[in-house]
Amino acid sequence: MPENERLFLSTQEALDAVNIAFSQYSSQFYLIEGLWPLVFGRDAYVMRDSKRPHFWAKTSKRSKLLSAGENDLKQWIVSHLQQSPPSLEQLAKICSLVFGTAVCTALESSTTNGLDGIWIKTDMADFKCLQCGHCCRTLNYRDGCSLDDYRRWQQLGRDDILAWVGTVRKNGSLVACRIWLEPGTNHYAEICPWLKQVDQSGCTTCTIHDVRPAICRQYPGTRKHARLTGCKGV
């Protein structure tokens, strides 16, 4: 798999990405149906309730069927994976289903910073952003600002950007950030304040493109994520 077409995730990063994917997309019953036996054993299954918008779930360790909503099923999967991390081979199969692309295992090496994990094929080598601004206007990126983003803006002296960042501190130490908050308030801006329309065609540009947050630099990550979040890129 060519280097520019793949993304490395450590085991914990992959599990976090699965959790994020579950929270970002709407109904994913068929995905859950495929994941269930991978996570809970080959005798496990889920099925729809014929009379109401609910589901029945069976795990290999329980003989009794569990009644649950789709969000409950997602949470059970995530909790189980966090409490009992799967093997790399199993994790690769799980992530292949979740992200809809080829995934292979990766043992610790210099290219993985000495970590075990997985390589995910992104299918993004020839992706072209159409500068429609859809992601900047509609996606929930508010908690996506990393501490590294914040410190980078500090080092660059970008007080104009920092004015739009809310911080959470514990015992005097910075532990989390939120973007983009109207300066001097605790209210989120309706759309990204750095989005600017270029011309009458609707084409837009990011006015902090060179120093934008990591969550923006990484979007959309994979073709599936682009498709399911309304990205118009090709």
C-alpha positions, 0 to 999 in steps of 0.5 A, a space after each residue: 500500500 503506497 505511503 501517501 494512500 494509507 494512514 497509520 493508527 495505533 490500537 488506541 487511536 483506532 478504537 477512538 476512531 471507531 467510537 467517533 465514526 459511530 457518533 458521526 453517522 446516522 443509522 448504521 444497523 447493517 454495519 453493527 450487524 456485521 461487527 457484532 460477531 467479530 466483537 462478541 463471538 461468532 455465535 453472537 448476532 443482532 436482529 431488528 424487532 418486527 413491531 417497533 424501532 428496536 433491536 434484539 442482541 445475542 452475545 456468545 457469553 449470554 443465552 438471553 437476548 438483550 433488547 436495545 436501541 441502536 445507540 445502546 448497541 454502538 456503546 456496547 461495542 465501543 465499551 467491549 473493545 476498550 475493556 478487551 482490546 482485540 488482536 491486531 488481526 481482529 482490529 483490522 477486520 473491524 476497522 475495514 468494516 467501519 471505514 469501508 476500506 482495506 486495512 492491514 496490521 502494522 507491527 512496531 517499526 520506525 515508520 509507526 513510531 515504535 507502536 503496534 497498530 493498523 494501516 488504513 487505505 484512505 483512497 485519498 491520493 487523487 481526492 480533490 477538494 472543491 472548496 464548497 465550504 460544506 465541512 466548515 459550515 456544517 460539521 461538529 468540530 467544536 471539541 476537535 482542537 488539540 492541545 498541540 494546535 493551541 500551543 502551535 498558535 501560541 508559539 506563532 503569536 496568533 492571538 487573533 486565532 486564540 481569541 476564538 478558542 475556549 480553554 479548560 484548565 485543571 489545577 492550572 494546567 491546560 487540559 482541553 480546548 474548544 473552537 470557535 467561540 465568539 471572543 469574550 463569550 461562551 457562545 459558539 460561532 454559527 460557522 467557522 469564522 475563518 471561512 471566506 467566500 472567494 467569488 460569486 460561484 460560491 467557492 470558499 477559502 480558509 483564511 488560516 489554511 496554513 495553520 488550521 487545526 489538525 482536525 481540519 487538515 485531516 478531513 475527510 480522511 477517507 472516501 467513506 467519511 467524505 461521502 457520509 458527511 456530505 463532502 462534495 469533493 471528487 
